[in-house]
Amino acid sequence: MVLNRPSMTKKDRRRVTIGLSLTVIGGLLFFNFQSLLNNALKSQLQVKEGNDFTSAWNKNPFPISLDMYIFNIENPEEFASGAKAKLAEKGPYSYK
């Protein structure tokens, strides 16, 4: 008994070709993604002239400033025994 199968149309061949191509590309990316990511990060995150990270670092549009306050416990023995802490503010220590 001979089965009468319709031949593949041009549209069907295109779909099969695209599907196989995407499968091959997906398989390659699946097995090589970690090394590709590591190489991209190593090349871009180094602070050296000529890469995007360094130029973005040098041309930061936002002002960078940091104000820190440190509090010192003036009565550590009493505080350890359960008394209320007496705090002394130190600072501000500023970075601009």
QUIQUI-V366923 format. One line per field, one symbol per residue. ss: DSSP state (A for helix, B for strand, O for the rest). phi: phi as a letter, one per 40 degrees, with the letter a starting at -180 (. if undefined). psi: psi as a letter, one per 20 degrees, with the letter a starting at -180 (. if undefined). Layout:
ss: ???
phi: ???
psi: ???
This chain:
ss: OOOOOOOOOAAAAAAAAAAAAAAAAAAAAAAAAAAAAAAAAAAAOOOOOOOAAAAAAAOOOOOOOBBBBBBBBOOAAAAAOOOOOOBBBBBBBBBO
phi: .bcccccccccccccccccccccccccccccbcccccccccccccccachbcccccccbccbcbaabbbbbbccbcccccchcccbbbcbhccbbb
psi: pppnpqqprhgghgggggghghgggggghgijgghgggggghhhipnqpirhgghhghlpippoqppqppppohmhghghiirppoqpppaqoqp.
